[in-house]
Amino acid sequence: MLAPRYRIGGRAFACLTRMHPQLTAFRRDLHAHPELGFEETYTAARVVEALKACGVDEVHAGIGKTGVVGLIRGQGGATRMVGLRADMDALPMTEHTDVAWRSTKPGLMHACGHDGHTAMLVGAARYLAETRRFDGTAVLIFQPGEEGFAGAKAMIDDGLFERFPVEAVYGMHNWPALPAGTVAVNPGPMMAAADRVTIRIVGRGGHGAHAYQAVDPVLVAGHIITAVQSIVSRNVKALDSAVVSLCAVSAGEVGAFSVIPEEALLTGTVRTFRADVQDQVEQRLVDLCRAIAQGFGARAEVRFERLYPATINHPAQAEFAAGVARGLVGDARLVTDLEPSMGSEDFAFMLQARPGAYLRLGQGGAHSAVLHSSRYDFNDEVLPIGAALHASLVEQALPQAGDSFPRPTSDLTRSPS
């Protein structure tokens, strides 16, 4: 339990600590039954069941395919809404833990803690529905398909924010690199944009013994792999962050040792935080690949797919979330200058649509296996604090008359960048 070791304040945490065993059991059940993006039928059904048992006012299923939204109305007549988001999907990985609640599905596991995120938001739902110490509506968003399926965008495209027009939205993700119970939130970049790059090199096949008669796409691929390493170091300003990684090469047949293939394929990823840097890297990559291929008499076709935008917190909402976290865990366990991650997160789509902030919740110690590791497991100790943080965001963003919590200013037309 966190309470004896850390001085965690607030009525929400005190109440949720009593729910800890139930939240743990719920989380472990989800862990044992992992599902991929847009296939979260069991998970969504468990969430719907739990929300109804908690006494939420409305439950809406099937948003963005398998997404679920719960509504809880506070005391008072305010029409304002605040959103809280948790992701539900697992990864196509084989689990290598020996816990009793390990995955029952071969080749699938919760290796990123989305089972914990879902359990924390269910805990917040139970507390908020029981207490209702806020004036407005809490919108609890259980999102499918974060792991590469853009489930956030699917929910938005399915009318999420038209049906539930929140003035701000908050998401939270566990972070093994931080001590358990620590909260981190930056007023700006949290996660990078993720783009997929595919480079098709077309040459002219031939016999390896008569290479002069061919145009070798493997040779061209080698030069491109080397040359693209200059894009960041010689084109992007040193104070801007970018990564270009070509991660896979496919060409020819392994058994055909003397055959020069006609084509080679390179795939990789680009990570950036700023749209102008993203544009610059894309253009430089296209120009460089085409020029190198042309120099060897080959042709290069570059496909640059923009998958997830950068996760950029809105300053006012990040400052507000930091204040809420400070009241919960104290200054010693609040980080407001966390180094942004070059990983990506589709909560970015929600932050493009509404003001908000993305927080990290430390879960280190014995549970410090990195995210997406086959030996990862969520640290159940932090369930009450994550649930309390969710609930406190609602209570302080939608205060009742007489409460003196500071509120963020919201501008629905302002871009976070």
C-alpha positions as CSV (number, residue, x, y, z in Angstrom):
1,M,0.0,0.0,0.0
2,L,1.2,3.5,-0.8
3,A,-0.4,5.3,2.1
4,P,2.0,4.4,4.9
5,R,5.0,5.2,2.8
6,Y,4.0,8.3,1.0
7,R,2.0,11.2,2.4
8,I,-0.8,11.2,0.0
9,G,-3.7,13.7,0.7
10,G,-7.2,14.2,-0.4
11,R,-10.6,12.7,0.4
12,A,-10.6,10.8,-2.9
13,F,-7.5,8.8,-2.1
14,A,-8.7,8.0,1.4
15,C,-12.0,6.6,0.0
16,L,-10.3,4.8,-2.9
17,T,-7.8,3.1,-0.7
18,R,-10.7,1.1,0.8
19,M,-11.6,0.0,-2.8
20,H,-8.0,-1.2,-3.5
21,P,-8.8,-5.0,-3.3
22,Q,-11.6,-4.7,-5.7
23,L,-9.7,-2.6,-8.1
24,T,-6.8,-5.0,-8.0
25,A,-9.1,-8.0,-8.7
26,F,-10.6,-6.1,-11.6
27,R,-7.3,-5.1,-13.1
28,R,-5.9,-8.7,-12.9
29,D,-9.0,-10.1,-14.6
30,L,-8.4,-7.7,-17.5
31,H,-4.7,-8.7,-17.5
32,A,-5.7,-12.4,-17.9
33,H,-8.0,-11.6,-20.8
34,P,-6.0,-9.3,-23.2
35,E,-7.5,-8.1,-26.4
36,L,-6.1,-6.2,-29.4
37,G,-7.4,-2.9,-30.7
38,F,-11.1,-2.9,-31.8
39,E,-11.4,-6.4,-30.5
40,E,-11.9,-5.4,-26.9
41,T,-15.4,-7.1,-26.6
42,Y,-14.7,-8.8,-23.2
43,T,-12.9,-5.7,-21.8
44,A,-15.7,-3.4,-22.9
45,A,-18.4,-5.6,-21.5
46,R,-16.5,-5.7,-18.2
47,V,-16.3,-2.0,-18.2
48,V,-20.0,-1.5,-19.0
49,E,-20.8,-4.0,-16.2
50,A,-18.6,-2.2,-13.7
51,L,-19.9,1.3,-14.6
52,K,-23.5,0.2,-14.2
53,A,-22.6,-1.4,-10.8
54,C,-21.0,1.9,-9.8
55,G,-24.2,3.7,-10.5
56,V,-23.1,6.0,-13.3
57,D,-25.9,8.0,-14.9
58,E,-25.4,6.9,-18.5
59,V,-23.3,4.2,-20.3
60,H,-22.7,4.4,-24.0
61,A,-21.0,1.5,-25.8
62,G,-19.8,1.0,-29.3
63,I,-18.3,4.4,-29.8
64,G,-15.4,4.1,-32.2
65,K,-16.2,0.4,-32.6
66,T,-15.5,-0.9,-29.1
67,G,-15.2,2.3,-27.1
68,V,-17.3,3.0,-24.0
69,V,-18.3,6.3,-22.4
70,G,-19.8,6.7,-18.9
71,L,-21.5,9.9,-17.7
72,I,-21.7,11.0,-14.1
73,R,-23.6,14.1,-13.1
74,G,-22.6,16.0,-10.1
75,Q,-24.6,18.1,-7.7
76,G,-25.8,21.4,-9.1
77,G,-27.1,22.4,-12.5
78,A,-23.9,23.2,-14.4
79,T,-23.7,22.0,-17.9
80,R,-19.9,22.0,-18.1
81,M,-18.2,18.7,-18.9
82,V,-14.7,17.4,-18.3
83,G,-13.3,14.2,-19.9
84,L,-11.1,11.5,-18.5
85,R,-9.6,8.9,-20.8
86,A,-8.2,5.4,-20.3
87,D,-7.0,3.0,-23.1
88,M,-8.1,-0.6,-23.0
89,D,-6.2,-2.6,-25.6
90,A,-3.3,-5.1,-25.3
91,L,-0.3,-6.1,-27.5
92,P,0.4,-9.0,-29.8
93,M,3.1,-10.4,-27.5
94,T,3.7,-13.6,-25.6
95,E,3.8,-13.0,-21.8
96,H,6.8,-14.3,-19.9
97,T,5.8,-13.6,-16.3
98,D,4.9,-16.2,-13.7
99,V,2.1,-14.2,-12.0
100,A,-1.2,-16.1,-11.3
101,W,-3.1,-13.6,-13.5
102,R,-0.8,-13.9,-16.5
103,S,-2.4,-13.9,-20.0
104,T,-4.7,-16.8,-20.8
105,K,-4.4,-16.0,-24.5
106,P,-1.3,-17.2,-26.4
107,G,0.5,-14.4,-28.2
108,L,-1.5,-11.6,-26.4
109,M,-0.6,-9.7,-23.3
110,H,-1.1,-6.4,-21.5
111,A,2.5,-5.2,-21.8
112,C,1.7,-1.5,-21.5
113,G,-0.5,-1.3,-18.5
114,H,-3.8,-0.5,-20.2
115,D,-5.4,-2.9,-17.9
116,G,-4.3,-0.7,-15.0
117,H,-5.4,2.5,-16.7
118,T,-8.9,1.0,-17.2
119,A,-9.1,-0.2,-13.6
120,M,-8.0,3.3,-12.3
121,L,-10.8,5.0,-14.3
122,V,-13.3,2.5,-13.1
123,G,-12.2,3.3,-9.6
124,A,-12.7,7.0,-10.2
125,A,-16.1,6.3,-11.6
126,R,-17.1,4.5,-8.5
127,Y,-15.9,7.3,-6.2
128,L,-17.4,10.1,-8.3
129,A,-20.8,8.3,-8.6
130,E,-20.9,7.7,-4.8
131,T,-19.8,11.2,-3.7
132,R,-20.8,13.6,-6.6
133,R,-18.9,16.4,-5.0
134,F,-18.7,18.4,-8.2
135,D,-21.0,20.6,-10.3
136,G,-21.1,19.5,-13.9
137,T,-20.7,16.2,-15.8
138,A,-17.7,13.8,-15.7
139,V,-17.2,12.1,-19.1
140,L,-15.3,8.8,-18.6
141,I,-13.8,7.7,-21.9
142,F,-12.7,4.1,-22.2
143,Q,-10.8,4.0,-25.5
144,P,-10.0,1.1,-27.8
145,G,-7.0,0.6,-30.1
146,E,-4.3,2.9,-28.8
147,E,-1.6,0.5,-29.9
148,G,-1.3,1.5,-33.5
149,F,-5.0,1.6,-34.4
150,A,-5.7,5.3,-33.7
151,G,-8.6,4.4,-31.5
152,A,-8.8,8.0,-30.1
153,K,-9.3,9.3,-33.7
154,A,-11.9,6.6,-34.3
155,M,-13.9,7.7,-31.3
156,I,-13.6,11.4,-32.3
157,D,-14.7,10.5,-35.9
158,D,-17.7,8.7,-34.4
159,G,-18.9,11.9,-32.8
160,L,-17.3,11.6,-29.3
161,F,-16.9,15.4,-28.7
162,E,-20.1,16.3,-30.5
163,R,-22.1,14.0,-28.3
164,F,-20.1,14.9,-25.1
165,P,-18.7,18.4,-25.6
166,V,-16.1,18.4,-22.9
167,E,-14.3,21.7,-22.1
168,A,-11.1,19.8,-21.3
169,V,-9.8,16.2,-21.4
170,Y,-7.2,14.4,-19.4
171,G,-5.3,11.2,-20.0
172,M,-2.9,9.3,-17.8
173,H,-0.2,6.6,-18.5
174,N,1.9,4.6,-16.1
175,W,5.7,5.1,-16.4
176,P,8.0,2.5,-14.9
177,A,11.0,4.8,-15.0
178,L,9.4,7.0,-12.3
179,P,9.2,6.0,-8.6
180,A,5.8,4.6,-7.6
181,G,3.4,7.3,-6.7
182,T,5.2,10.1,-8.6
183,V,3.2,12.2,-11.1
184,A,4.7,14.0,-14.1
185,V,3.1,16.5,-16.4
186,N,4.8,19.0,-18.7
187,P,3.3,22.2,-20.1
188,G,4.1,21.3,-23.6
189,P,5.6,18.2,-25.4
190,M,5.0,14.8,-23.8
191,M,5.3,12.4,-26.7
192,A,6.5,12.6,-30.3
193,A,4.6,12.3,-33.5
194,A,5.0,8.9,-35.1
195,D,5.3,8.5,-38.9
196,R,5.9,5.4,-41.0
197,V,8.3,5.5,-43.9
198,T,8.4,3.1,-46.8
199,I,11.0,3.4,-49.4
200,R,10.7,1.2,-52.6
201,I,13.8,1.1,-54.7
202,V,13.4,-0.1,-58.3
203,G,16.5,-1.1,-60.2
204,R,17.3,-3.7,-62.8
205,G,17.8,-7.3,-61.8
206,G,20.6,-9.4,-63.1
207,H,23.3,-12.0,-62.5
208,G,25.7,-11.3,-59.6
209,A,28.6,-12.3,-61.8
210,H,27.7,-9.7,-64.4
211,A,26.7,-6.8,-62.1
212,Y,27.6,-4.2,-64.7
213,Q,24.5,-5.3,-66.7
214,A,22.2,-4.6,-63.7
215,V,21.2,-1.7,-61.5
216,D,21.6,-3.0,-58.0
217,P,18.8,-1.9,-55.6
218,V,20.7,-3.4,-52.7
219,L,23.6,-1.1,-53.3
220,V,21.3,1.9,-53.6
221,A,19.5,0.8,-50.3
222,G,22.9,0.8,-48.5
223,H,23.7,4.3,-49.6
224,I,20.2,5.5,-48.6
225,I,20.5,3.9,-45.2
226,T,23.8,5.7,-44.6
227,A,22.7,9.0,-46.1
228,V,19.5,9.5,-44.1
229,Q,21.5,9.5,-40.9
230,S,22.6,13.1,-42.0
231,I,19.0,14.4,-42.1
232,V,18.8,15.1,-38.4
233,S,22.4,16.0,-37.8
234,R,22.7,18.3,-40.8
235,N,19.2,19.7,-41.4
236,V,17.4,19.9,-38.0
237,K,18.4,22.6,-35.5
238,A,20.3,21.2,-32.5
239,L,17.6,22.5,-30.1
240,D,14.9,20.6,-32.0
241,S,14.4,16.9,-31.5
242,A,13.9,14.4,-34.3
243,V,14.7,10.7,-35.0
244,V,14.9,8.9,-38.4
245,S,15.3,5.2,-38.1
246,L,15.2,2.7,-41.0
247,C,14.4,-0.5,-39.2
248,A,13.9,-3.2,-41.9
249,V,15.4,-4.1,-45.2
250,S,13.9,-6.6,-47.7
251,A,15.5,-7.5,-51.0
252,G,16.0,-10.6,-53.1
253,E,16.0,-14.3,-52.0
254,V,18.3,-15.6,-49.4
255,G,18.9,-18.8,-51.3
256,A,19.6,-17.0,-54.6
257,F,23.1,-15.9,-53.7
258,S,24.1,-14.8,-57.2
259,V,20.9,-13.0,-58.2
260,I,20.7,-9.2,-58.1
261,P,17.0,-8.4,-57.4
262,E,15.0,-5.8,-59.2
263,E,13.6,-4.2,-56.1
264,A,14.5,-3.4,-52.5
265,L,12.2,-2.2,-49.7
266,L,13.1,-0.2,-46.6
267,T,10.8,0.6,-43.8
268,G,11.2,2.7,-40.7
269,T,9.9,5.5,-38.6
270,V,10.3,9.3,-38.1
271,R,9.7,10.9,-34.7
272,T,9.3,14.7,-34.2
273,F,7.6,17.2,-31.9
274,R,7.0,20.2,-34.1
275,A,5.0,20.2,-37.3
276,D,7.6,22.3,-39.2
277,V,10.3,19.9,-38.3
278,Q,8.1,17.0,-39.4
279,D,7.6,18.7,-42.8
280,Q,11.3,19.4,-43.1
281,V,12.3,15.8,-42.4
282,E,9.7,14.4,-44.8
283,Q,10.8,16.7,-47.7
284,R,14.5,16.0,-47.1
285,L,13.9,12.3,-46.9
286,V,12.0,12.3,-50.2
287,D,14.6,14.5,-52.0
288,L,17.6,12.5,-50.7
289,C,16.2,9.1,-51.6
290,R,15.2,10.1,-55.1
291,A,18.5,11.8,-55.8
292,I,20.6,8.9,-54.5
293,A,18.5,6.4,-56.5
294,Q,18.8,8.5,-59.7
295,G,22.5,8.8,-59.3
296,F,22.7,5.0,-59.6
297,G,20.2,4.8,-62.4
298,A,17.5,3.5,-60.1
299,R,14.2,4.9,-58.9
300,A,13.0,5.5,-55.3
301,E,9.4,5.8,-54.3
302,V,8.9,7.2,-50.8
303,R,5.7,6.9,-48.8
304,F,5.5,9.0,-45.7
305,E,2.5,8.1,-43.5
306,R,1.6,10.4,-40.6
307,L,0.2,8.1,-38.0
308,Y,0.0,9.9,-34.7
309,P,0.6,13.6,-34.1
310,A,2.8,14.8,-31.3
311,T,1.2,14.7,-27.8
312,I,1.4,18.4,-26.7
313,N,-0.2,19.5,-23.5
314,H,-2.0,22.7,-23.3
315,P,-0.2,25.0,-20.8
316,A,-3.3,26.0,-18.8
317,Q,-4.6,22.5,-18.4
318,A,-1.1,21.1,-17.6
319,E,-0.6,23.7,-14.9
320,F,-4.0,22.9,-13.5
321,A,-3.3,19.1,-13.5
322,A,0.1,19.8,-11.8
323,G,-1.7,21.7,-9.1
324,V,-4.2,18.8,-8.6
325,A,-1.3,16.3,-8.4
326,R,0.6,18.5,-6.0
327,G,-2.3,18.5,-3.6
328,L,-2.4,14.7,-3.8
329,V,1.2,13.6,-3.7
330,G,3.1,16.8,-2.7
331,D,5.9,18.7,-4.3
332,A,8.5,15.9,-3.7
333,R,6.6,13.5,-6.0
334,L,5.6,16.0,-8.7
335,V,7.7,16.4,-11.8
336,T,7.0,19.2,-14.2
337,D,10.1,19.0,-16.4
338,L,10.0,15.4,-17.5
339,E,12.1,14.7,-20.6
340,P,9.6,14.2,-23.4
341,S,9.5,10.7,-24.9
342,M,10.2,9.9,-28.5
343,G,7.4,7.3,-28.3
344,S,3.9,8.2,-29.5
345,E,0.4,8.2,-28.1
346,D,-2.9,8.6,-29.9
347,F,-4.3,10.7,-27.0
348,A,-2.7,13.4,-29.2
349,F,-5.8,13.4,-31.4
350,M,-7.9,14.3,-28.4
351,L,-5.5,17.1,-27.5
352,Q,-5.9,18.5,-31.0
353,A,-9.7,18.5,-30.6
354,R,-9.9,19.8,-27.0
355,P,-7.7,21.5,-24.5
356,G,-6.2,19.1,-22.0
357,A,-3.2,17.4,-20.6
358,Y,-1.5,14.0,-20.6
359,L,0.0,12.8,-17.3
360,R,2.5,10.1,-16.3
361,L,2.1,8.0,-13.1
362,G,5.2,6.4,-11.7
363,Q,5.0,2.7,-11.0
364,G,8.7,1.8,-10.6
365,G,10.4,-0.4,-8.0
366,A,9.9,-4.1,-8.4
367,H,7.6,-3.4,-11.4
368,S,10.1,-1.4,-13.4
369,A,10.2,-3.7,-16.5
370,V,10.0,-1.3,-19.4
371,L,6.8,-0.9,-21.3
372,H,6.2,-3.4,-24.1
373,S,8.4,-5.9,-22.3
374,S,7.2,-9.6,-22.2
375,R,8.0,-9.4,-18.4
376,Y,6.0,-6.3,-17.7
377,D,3.2,-6.2,-15.2
378,F,1.2,-3.2,-13.9
379,N,2.0,-2.2,-10.3
380,D,-1.3,-2.6,-8.4
381,E,0.0,-0.4,-5.6
382,V,-0.6,2.7,-7.6
383,L,-4.3,1.9,-8.5
384,P,-5.8,4.1,-5.7
385,I,-3.6,7.1,-6.4
386,G,-4.3,7.0,-10.1
387,A,-8.0,6.7,-9.5
388,A,-7.8,9.5,-7.0
389,L,-6.0,11.7,-9.4
390,H,-8.6,11.1,-12.1
391,A,-11.4,11.9,-9.6
392,S,-9.6,15.0,-8.2
393,L,-9.2,16.4,-11.7
394,V,-13.0,16.3,-12.0
395,E,-13.8,17.7,-8.5
396,Q,-11.4,20.6,-8.9
397,A,-12.2,21.4,-12.6
398,L,-15.9,21.4,-11.8
399,P,-16.1,22.8,-8.2
400,Q,-19.2,23.2,-6.3
401,A,-20.3,26.5,-5.0
402,G,-18.1,27.5,-2.1
403,D,-15.1,25.4,-3.2
404,S,-12.0,27.4,-3.9
405,F,-10.1,25.3,-6.3
406,P,-8.2,27.1,-9.1
407,R,-9.6,26.4,-12.6
408,P,-7.7,26.3,-15.9
409,T,-8.8,28.7,-18.6
410,S,-10.1,26.9,-21.7
411,D,-10.0,28.1,-25.2
412,L,-11.5,25.6,-27.6
413,T,-10.1,27.4,-30.6
414,R,-6.5,27.5,-29.5
415,S,-4.0,25.0,-30.8
416,P,-1.6,23.4,-28.2
417,S,1.3,23.9,-30.5
